[in-house]
Amino acid sequence: MTKDPTTPPTQLLVLRGNSASGKSSVAAGLRARYGRGIALVGQDVLRREVLRERDVPGGANIGLIELTVRHALDHGFHTVLEGILSVAHYGAMLARLRADYAGRDHWFYLDVPFEETLARHATKPIADTVGAAQLREWYHPADLLPGGLETVVPASSALAETVELVLRTSGLAARAQGVSPV
């Protein structure tokens, strides 16, 4: 990924975790707090809505996610990539992004137990179409990237607390314009 010396350095923020762990809510909270200048790249949006593709190894969404992240970073946006992004399917793409990106990157894994995943999922619009058996199939406990790269965020961390953690860890808190993470 190229760097334009006339634009301030961008940052790559990656939020991973199981379904209903709070990734999308944290990403929205980051944008609300920071204001303009953050691109949100959601795995579910690109995979399910844009391509209407199942999550399979080598799926077309993997390349589309990578291209979208690279494009946003190259055009001066801090970029938040959020999704389950399982190591088995997305690990190689995530490793390429990390290796190729010359700027600062911050990686977070939202660690939520399966029972909490079920409770949170019940509040989502897709709760009627995706049941507990499907969630169990998707659930991979501690699906961490190799090398201890991710900050593990426990389920006990409230939304506002998690947003603040990401902003503070990345150094973006000082430039945040909004007042509320939700």
C-alpha positions as CSV (number, residue, x, y, z in Angstrom):
1,M,0.0,0.0,0.0
2,T,1.4,3.3,-1.0
3,K,1.8,6.3,1.2
4,D,1.0,9.9,0.0
5,P,3.5,12.1,1.9
6,T,1.0,15.1,1.7
7,T,-1.7,13.3,3.8
8,P,-1.5,12.5,7.5
9,P,-0.6,8.9,8.3
10,T,-3.6,6.5,8.4
11,Q,-4.1,3.6,10.7
12,L,-5.6,0.2,10.2
13,L,-7.8,-1.0,13.1
14,V,-9.0,-4.6,12.9
15,L,-11.9,-5.9,15.1
16,R,-12.4,-9.6,15.1
17,G,-14.5,-12.0,17.1
18,N,-17.4,-14.4,17.0
19,S,-20.9,-13.5,15.8
20,A,-22.7,-11.0,18.2
21,S,-19.5,-10.1,20.0
22,G,-20.0,-6.4,19.4
23,K,-17.7,-5.7,16.4
24,S,-20.1,-3.7,14.4
25,S,-21.3,-1.7,17.4
26,V,-17.7,-0.9,18.3
27,A,-16.9,0.1,14.7
28,A,-20.0,2.4,14.7
29,G,-18.9,3.8,18.1
30,L,-15.5,4.6,16.7
31,R,-16.9,6.5,13.8
32,A,-19.3,8.4,16.1
33,R,-16.5,9.4,18.4
34,Y,-13.9,10.2,15.7
35,G,-16.1,11.8,13.1
36,R,-15.1,12.0,9.4
37,G,-12.0,10.3,8.2
38,I,-12.7,6.7,9.2
39,A,-13.8,4.1,6.7
40,L,-15.7,1.1,8.0
41,V,-15.2,-2.1,6.1
42,G,-17.6,-4.8,7.3
43,Q,-17.1,-8.4,6.4
44,D,-20.8,-9.1,6.6
45,V,-21.6,-6.1,4.3
46,L,-19.2,-7.2,1.6
47,R,-19.8,-10.9,1.9
48,R,-23.5,-11.1,2.5
49,E,-24.9,-7.9,1.1
50,V,-22.7,-7.0,-1.8
51,L,-21.8,-10.5,-3.0
52,R,-24.4,-12.6,-1.3
53,E,-21.8,-15.2,-0.8
54,R,-21.4,-17.9,1.9
55,D,-18.3,-17.9,4.1
56,V,-16.2,-20.4,2.3
57,P,-12.4,-20.8,1.9
58,G,-11.1,-18.8,-1.0
59,G,-14.4,-16.9,-1.4
60,A,-14.5,-13.8,-3.6
61,N,-15.3,-11.7,-0.5
62,I,-11.8,-12.2,0.8
63,G,-10.2,-10.4,-2.1
64,L,-12.9,-7.7,-2.1
65,I,-12.3,-7.0,1.6
66,E,-8.6,-6.8,1.0
67,L,-9.0,-4.4,-1.9
68,T,-11.5,-2.2,0.0
69,V,-9.2,-1.9,3.0
70,R,-6.2,-1.1,0.8
71,H,-8.1,1.5,-1.2
72,A,-9.4,3.3,1.9
73,L,-5.9,3.4,3.5
74,D,-4.3,4.6,0.2
75,H,-6.9,7.4,0.0
76,G,-6.2,8.8,3.5
77,F,-8.8,7.1,5.6
78,H,-8.2,5.5,9.0
79,T,-9.7,2.1,8.3
80,V,-11.7,-0.2,10.6
81,L,-12.0,-3.7,9.3
82,E,-14.6,-5.7,11.3
83,G,-15.9,-9.2,11.1
84,I,-15.6,-12.7,12.3
85,L,-12.7,-13.1,9.9
86,S,-11.8,-16.6,11.0
87,V,-8.2,-17.5,10.8
88,A,-8.9,-20.5,8.7
89,H,-10.5,-18.5,5.9
90,Y,-9.0,-15.0,6.3
91,G,-5.7,-15.5,8.0
92,A,-3.6,-15.3,4.9
93,M,-5.3,-12.1,3.7
94,L,-5.0,-10.5,7.1
95,A,-1.3,-11.4,7.2
96,R,-0.8,-9.7,3.8
97,L,-2.5,-6.6,4.9
98,R,-0.3,-6.4,8.0
99,A,2.9,-7.2,6.1
100,D,2.1,-4.6,3.3
101,Y,0.9,-1.8,5.4
102,A,3.6,0.6,6.4
103,G,1.5,2.6,8.9
104,R,0.3,1.8,12.4
105,D,-2.0,-1.1,12.8
106,H,-4.0,-2.2,15.9
107,W,-5.7,-5.6,16.2
108,F,-8.5,-6.5,18.7
109,Y,-10.3,-9.7,19.4
110,L,-13.7,-9.4,21.1
111,D,-13.8,-12.6,23.2
112,V,-17.4,-13.5,24.1
113,P,-18.5,-16.9,25.4
114,F,-21.0,-18.9,23.4
115,E,-23.8,-18.4,25.9
116,E,-23.4,-14.6,25.7
117,T,-23.3,-14.9,21.9
118,L,-26.7,-16.6,22.0
119,A,-28.2,-13.9,24.2
120,R,-26.8,-11.0,22.1
121,H,-27.9,-12.7,18.9
122,A,-31.5,-12.9,20.1
123,T,-31.6,-9.1,19.8
124,K,-30.4,-9.0,16.1
125,P,-32.7,-8.7,13.1
126,I,-31.4,-12.1,11.7
127,A,-32.4,-13.9,14.9
128,D,-35.4,-15.4,13.3
129,T,-33.5,-16.9,10.4
130,V,-30.2,-17.9,12.0
131,G,-30.7,-20.3,15.0
132,A,-28.5,-21.6,17.8
133,A,-27.3,-24.6,15.7
134,Q,-26.0,-22.3,13.0
135,L,-24.3,-20.0,15.6
136,R,-22.7,-23.1,17.2
137,E,-21.3,-24.1,13.8
138,W,-19.9,-20.6,13.3
139,Y,-18.5,-20.3,16.8
140,H,-14.7,-20.7,17.2
141,P,-13.5,-20.0,20.7
142,A,-10.2,-18.0,20.9
143,D,-9.7,-17.9,17.2
144,L,-6.7,-15.7,17.6
145,L,-4.1,-14.7,15.0
146,P,-0.7,-16.2,15.5
147,G,2.0,-14.2,17.3
148,G,0.0,-12.6,20.1
149,L,-0.8,-9.6,17.9
150,E,-4.4,-9.0,19.1
151,T,-5.5,-7.2,22.2
152,V,-8.2,-9.6,23.7
153,V,-11.2,-7.7,24.9
154,P,-13.3,-9.6,27.4
155,A,-17.1,-9.8,27.2
156,S,-17.3,-7.8,30.4
157,S,-16.0,-4.7,28.6
158,A,-19.0,-2.4,27.9
159,L,-19.4,-0.8,24.5
160,A,-18.3,2.6,25.6
161,E,-15.3,1.1,27.4
162,T,-14.2,-0.9,24.3
163,V,-14.6,2.1,22.0
164,E,-12.4,4.1,24.4
165,L,-9.8,1.3,24.6
166,V,-9.5,1.2,20.8
167,L,-9.3,5.0,20.5
168,R,-6.7,5.3,23.3
169,T,-4.6,2.3,22.1
170,S,-4.5,3.7,18.5
171,G,-3.8,7.3,19.6
172,L,-7.0,8.4,17.8
173,A,-8.6,9.5,21.0
174,A,-6.8,12.9,20.9
175,R,-8.4,13.6,17.5
176,A,-11.9,12.3,18.3
177,Q,-14.6,14.9,17.7
178,G,-17.7,13.1,18.9
179,V,-18.9,12.9,22.4
180,S,-20.6,9.5,22.7
181,P,-19.6,6.1,21.4
182,V,-23.2,5.1,20.8
